[in-house]
Amino acid sequence: LQEEKPEKNATKTDLSFLLECLKFQMKSPDSQKQALLTINSICENREDHVDLFRELGGVTFVYNLSKSSVVHPEVKEAALFTLGTLAECNVYCKNSLCRKEIFTDISGWLIKEDLPLTQRRVTVYLLFVLVANNKSGQTLAQTTGCLDILLDLFRTTFPLSEENNLRTLTQTCQLWASVSSALCGCVNNPQNEEAQRICVAAFPTIKTWLQQISLPCTKILQPICSFISMTVANNCKSKQHFFASGGLETLTLLLVRLTSAADTSMLSCQLAVIIAKTLSACITDNPALASGLSQYGLIFHLFSLLSSSKLEPEDRLCVLLNIGQCTAASGESVFCFYLIIDSQLICSSINPHFPSLISLHR
């Protein structure tokens, strides 16, 4: 404790000095930006340091800095990023920022057409932090229009759309992935059925994206699948909407295509696992949807994926879960047939030492 007190005093002194720098260097954007980055470094993953900064009035000042019309755009970006960092590691700070005024400001910034791409991305990051694991944040995102704006951004910033060129592709991809994460925070953890109901409107667009992707990549497929999984989780109506949009069929056909190359391509195997997890979320507790997948020979393709040498051990359980869901919905005879053929494969997936154990027993 005696050692902690000098350290705490030293940290408080450093934060106080940096705050003064922010206040009295208004004509020096570089100094302000550097001060904010240093505050980030001191407070990142340190809840106690955020408390010290908040007690000094730092959180309020940084927020006011972020909404000031006279500061340099890069200072604005750094201020927004700092607020996100502070809120992410300190629940009290997050709760203090969950106010209608702040969410209204965020929605106002995001609808500006001339907002710089980086500033838009850090604004989305701040919004993500405020809604993640936070029911009140989710509600404020809905009532202030932030959720609707996120949905619009999700559609319009898709990296593979014709509007995007190679020069801005990387930055746009980062923005779009951040938007997807923020939407996931709005609809789940905790589950928010009203937000899920609103977000099903994106399913027809997602179906089109999945059909257009000729060479899938993790950076594109993972955000799409995360959004689908979070939007349908524990929600029968959302699952039905995804099925009705044609999304479930499209996702299944993409999985079939990827599993055919899963034994020779590590990327195809990884992407197949991502889709398998998403399909599991779509058909859990819904035997009618699960049984409909039998027409695509999905069980055969899942067994093919399970036998792939590229499949990571930690992903085998997910594939087995899919097989169980599909076979249970398809009828006992189908389940028994595949169980007889691939019982050793299943046991080997659960316990990699199964074949050697059998040999020892013999």
FILUMTOR-823605 format. One record per residue (C-alpha): x, y, z; residue number from 0; residue in three letters. Coordinates in steps of 0.5 Angstrom, whole numbers. Example, Ala and Ser with C-alpha at 12.3 -4.5 7.8 and 13.67 -1.06 7.14 Angstrom:
    px    py    pz   n res
    25    -9    16   0 ala
    27    -2    14   1 ser
# end
This chain:
    px    py    pz   n res
     0     0     0   0 leu
     6     5     2   1 gln
     9     3    -5   2 glu
     2     4    -9   3 glu
     1    11    -6   4 lys
     7    15    -9   5 pro
     5    11   -15   6 glu
    -2    14   -15   7 lys
     1    21   -13   8 asn
     6    21   -19   9 ala
     0    19   -24  10 thr
    -4    24   -21  11 lys
     1    29   -22  12 thr
     2    27   -30  13 asp
    -5    27   -31  14 leu
    -6    34   -28  15 ser
     0    36   -32  16 phe
    -3    33   -39  17 leu
   -10    36   -37  18 leu
    -7    43   -36  19 glu
    -3    42   -43  20 cys
   -10    41   -46  21 leu
   -13    47   -43  22 lys
    -7    52   -45  23 phe
    -5    49   -51  24 gln
   -11    51   -55  25 met
    -7    54   -61  26 lys
    -2    48   -61  27 ser
    -6    42   -64  28 pro
     0    38   -64  29 asp
     2    39   -57  30 ser
    -6    37   -55  31 gln
    -6    31   -60  32 lys
     1    29   -56  33 gln
    -2    30   -49  34 ala
    -9    26   -51  35 leu
    -5    20   -54  36 leu
    -1    20   -47  37 thr
    -7    20   -43  38 ile
    -9    14   -47  39 asn
    -3    11   -46  40 ser
    -3    12   -38  41 ile
   -11    10   -38  42 cys
   -11     4   -42  43 glu
   -14    -2   -39  44 asn
   -13     2   -32  45 arg
   -19     3   -29  46 glu
   -16     7   -23  47 asp
   -12    12   -27  48 his
   -19    13   -31  49 val
   -22    15   -24  50 asp
   -16    20   -22  51 leu
   -17    23   -29  52 phe
   -25    24   -28  53 arg
   -24    27   -21  54 glu
   -19    32   -24  55 leu
   -25    34   -29  56 gly
   -21    31   -35  57 gly
   -27    27   -38  58 val
   -31    33   -38  59 thr
   -26    37   -41  60 phe
   -24    32   -47  61 val
   -32    31   -48  62 tyr
   -32    39   -49  63 asn
   -26    39   -53  64 leu
   -29    33   -58  65 ser
   -35    38   -59  66 lys
   -31    44   -60  67 ser
   -32    48   -67  68 ser
   -25    51   -66  69 val
   -20    45   -65  70 val
   -16    42   -70  71 his
   -20    36   -74  72 pro
   -14    31   -71  73 glu
   -15    34   -64  74 val
   -22    32   -65  75 lys
   -21    25   -67  76 glu
   -16    24   -61  77 ala
   -21    27   -56  78 ala
   -26    22   -59  79 leu
   -21    16   -59  80 phe
   -19    18   -52  81 thr
   -27    18   -49  82 leu
   -27    11   -52  83 gly
   -21     9   -49  84 thr
   -23    12   -42  85 leu
   -30     9   -42  86 ala
   -28     2   -45  87 glu
   -24     1   -38  88 cys
   -28     4   -33  89 asn
   -36     3   -32  90 val
   -37     9   -28  91 tyr
   -34    13   -34  92 cys
   -38    10   -39  93 lys
   -45    11   -35  94 asn
   -43    18   -34  95 ser
   -42    19   -42  96 leu
   -49    15   -43  97 cys
   -53    21   -44  98 arg
   -58    23   -49  99 lys
   -54    30   -50 100 glu
   -48    26   -52 101 ile
   -52    21   -56 102 phe
   -55    26   -60 103 thr
   -48    29   -61 104 asp
   -46    23   -64 105 ile
   -52    22   -69 106 ser
   -51    29   -71 107 gly
   -43    28   -73 108 trp
   -45    22   -76 109 leu
   -50    25   -81 110 ile
   -45    30   -83 111 lys
   -43    28   -91 112 glu
   -36    32   -90 113 asp
   -34    29   -84 114 leu
   -27    26   -85 115 pro
   -27    18   -85 116 leu
   -22    17   -79 117 thr
   -26    22   -75 118 gln
   -33    18   -77 119 arg
   -29    12   -75 120 arg
   -27    14   -68 121 val
   -34    17   -67 122 thr
   -37    10   -69 123 val
   -32     7   -64 124 tyr
   -34    11   -58 125 leu
   -41     9   -60 126 leu
   -39     2   -60 127 phe
   -36     3   -53 128 val
   -42     6   -50 129 leu
   -47     1   -53 130 val
   -43    -5   -51 131 ala
   -46    -9   -45 132 asn
   -50    -3   -43 133 asn
   -58    -3   -44 134 lys
   -58     4   -43 135 ser
   -53     5   -48 136 gly
   -57     1   -53 137 gln
   -64     5   -51 138 thr
   -61    11   -53 139 leu
   -58     9   -59 140 ala
   -65     7   -61 141 gln
   -68    14   -59 142 thr
   -63    19   -62 143 thr
   -63    16   -69 144 gly
   -56    13   -68 145 cys
   -58     6   -69 146 leu
   -62     8   -76 147 asp
   -55    12   -78 148 ile
   -51     6   -76 149 leu
   -55     1   -81 150 leu
   -55     6   -86 151 asp
   -47     6   -86 152 leu
   -47    -1   -86 153 phe
   -50    -1   -92 154 arg
   -47     5   -96 155 thr
   -40     3   -93 156 thr
   -39    -4   -95 157 phe
   -32    -5   -98 158 pro
   -34    -8  -104 159 leu
   -39    -3  -107 160 ser
   -38     0  -113 161 glu
   -37     7  -110 162 glu
   -31     5  -106 163 asn
   -24     5  -110 164 asn
   -17     2  -108 165 leu
   -15     8  -105 166 arg
   -20     8  -100 167 thr
   -21     1   -99 168 leu
   -17    -1   -93 169 thr
   -20     5   -89 170 gln
   -27     4   -91 171 thr
   -26    -3   -89 172 cys
   -24    -1   -82 173 gln
   -30     4   -82 174 leu
   -35    -2   -84 175 trp
   -32    -7   -79 176 ala
   -33    -2   -74 177 ser
   -40     0   -76 178 val
   -42    -8   -76 179 ser
   -39    -8   -69 180 ser
   -43    -2   -66 181 ala
   -49    -6   -69 182 leu
   -47   -12   -66 183 cys
   -47    -8   -59 184 gly
   -54    -5   -60 185 cys
   -57   -12   -61 186 val
   -54   -17   -56 187 asn
   -50   -17   -50 188 asn
   -55   -16   -47 189 pro
   -60   -18   -52 190 gln
   -65   -13   -55 191 asn
   -71   -15   -58 192 glu
   -73    -8   -61 193 glu
   -66    -7   -64 194 ala
   -66   -14   -67 195 gln
   -73   -13   -70 196 arg
   -70    -6   -73 197 ile
   -64    -9   -76 198 cys
   -67   -15   -80 199 val
   -68   -10   -85 200 ala
   -61   -11   -87 201 ala
   -62   -18   -89 202 phe
   -64   -17   -96 203 pro
   -58   -13   -97 204 thr
   -53   -18   -94 205 ile
   -56   -24   -98 206 lys
   -54   -20  -104 207 thr
   -47   -19  -101 208 trp
   -46   -26  -100 209 leu
   -48   -28  -107 210 gln
   -43   -23  -110 211 gln
   -37   -25  -106 212 ile
   -33   -29  -111 213 ser
   -27   -29  -107 214 leu
   -29   -29   -99 215 pro
   -24   -26   -94 216 cys
   -24   -26   -87 217 thr
   -24   -18   -86 218 lys
   -31   -18   -90 219 ile
   -34   -25   -88 220 leu
   -33   -24   -81 221 gln
   -37   -18   -79 222 pro
   -43   -20   -84 223 ile
   -43   -27   -80 224 cys
   -42   -23   -73 225 ser
   -48   -19   -75 226 phe
   -53   -24   -77 227 ile
   -51   -29   -71 228 ser
   -52   -23   -66 229 met
   -59   -21   -70 230 thr
   -62   -28   -70 231 val
   -59   -30   -63 232 ala
   -65   -33   -59 233 asn
   -70   -29   -63 234 asn
   -75   -34   -67 235 cys
   -78   -28   -71 236 lys
   -71   -25   -73 237 ser
   -69   -33   -76 238 lys
   -75   -33   -80 239 gln
   -74   -26   -83 240 his
   -67   -29   -85 241 phe
   -70   -35   -88 242 phe
   -75   -31   -92 243 ala
   -70   -26   -94 244 ser
   -66   -32   -98 245 gly
   -60   -31   -93 246 gly
   -60   -38   -90 247 leu
   -60   -41   -97 248 glu
   -55   -37   -99 249 thr
   -50   -38   -93 250 leu
   -51   -45   -94 251 thr
   -49   -45  -101 252 leu
   -43   -41   -99 253 leu
   -41   -46   -94 254 leu
   -42   -52   -99 255 val
   -37   -49  -104 256 arg
   -32   -47   -98 257 leu
   -32   -54   -95 258 thr
   -31   -57  -102 259 ser
   -24   -54  -102 260 ala
   -23   -54   -94 261 ala
   -18   -60   -94 262 asp
   -13   -56   -99 263 thr
   -14   -49   -97 264 ser
   -13   -46   -90 265 met
   -17   -40   -91 266 leu
   -23   -44   -94 267 ser
   -23   -48   -88 268 cys
   -23   -42   -83 269 gln
   -28   -39   -87 270 leu
   -33   -45   -87 271 ala
   -32   -45   -79 272 val
   -34   -38   -79 273 ile
   -40   -40   -83 274 ile
   -42   -46   -79 275 ala
   -42   -42   -73 276 lys
   -47   -37   -76 277 thr
   -51   -43   -79 278 leu
   -52   -46   -72 279 ser
   -54   -39   -69 280 ala
   -59   -39   -75 281 cys
   -62   -46   -73 282 ile
   -62   -47   -66 283 thr
   -68   -48   -63 284 asp
   -71   -48   -70 285 asn
   -72   -55   -72 286 pro
   -76   -53   -78 287 ala
   -71   -49   -81 288 leu
   -65   -54   -79 289 ala
   -69   -60   -83 290 ser
   -70   -55   -89 291 gly
   -62   -55   -90 292 leu
   -62   -63   -92 293 ser
   -64   -61   -99 294 gln
   -57   -58  -100 295 tyr
   -53   -65   -97 296 gly
   -50   -60   -91 297 leu
   -49   -66   -87 298 ile
   -45   -69   -92 299 phe
   -41   -63   -93 300 his
   -40   -62   -85 301 leu
   -37   -69   -84 302 phe
   -32   -67   -90 303 ser
   -30   -61   -86 304 leu
   -30   -65   -80 305 leu
   -25   -69   -83 306 ser
   -21   -64   -86 307 ser
   -13   -64   -84 308 ser
   -14   -56   -84 309 lys
   -19   -56   -78 310 leu
   -16   -53   -72 311 glu
   -18   -58   -66 312 pro
   -22   -52   -62 313 glu
   -27   -51   -68 314 asp
   -29   -59   -68 315 arg
   -34   -58   -63 316 leu
   -38   -52   -67 317 cys
   -38   -57   -73 318 val
   -40   -63   -69 319 leu
   -46   -58   -66 320 leu
   -48   -57   -73 321 asn
   -48   -64   -75 322 ile
   -52   -65   -69 323 gly
   -57   -60   -70 324 gln
   -58   -62   -78 325 cys
   -59   -70   -76 326 thr
   -63   -69   -71 327 ala
   -68   -65   -75 328 ala
   -67   -69   -81 329 ser
   -70   -76   -77 330 gly
   -67   -81   -73 331 glu
   -65   -86   -79 332 ser
   -61   -80   -82 333 val
   -57   -79   -76 334 phe
   -56   -87   -75 335 cys
   -53   -88   -82 336 phe
   -48   -82   -81 337 tyr
   -47   -84   -74 338 leu
   -45   -91   -76 339 ile
   -41   -89   -82 340 ile
   -37   -83   -78 341 asp
   -37   -86   -71 342 ser
   -30   -86   -70 343 gln
   -29   -79   -74 344 leu
   -33   -76   -69 345 ile
   -30   -79   -63 346 cys
   -23   -77   -66 347 ser
   -26   -70   -66 348 ser
   -28   -70   -59 349 ile
   -21   -74   -56 350 asn
   -15   -73   -61 351 pro
   -12   -79   -58 352 his
   -18   -84   -59 353 phe
   -15   -88   -65 354 pro
    -9   -90   -60 355 ser
   -14   -91   -54 356 leu
   -18   -96   -59 357 ile
   -11  -100   -61 358 ser
    -9  -100   -54 359 leu
   -15  -103   -52 360 his
   -15  -108   -57 361 arg
# end
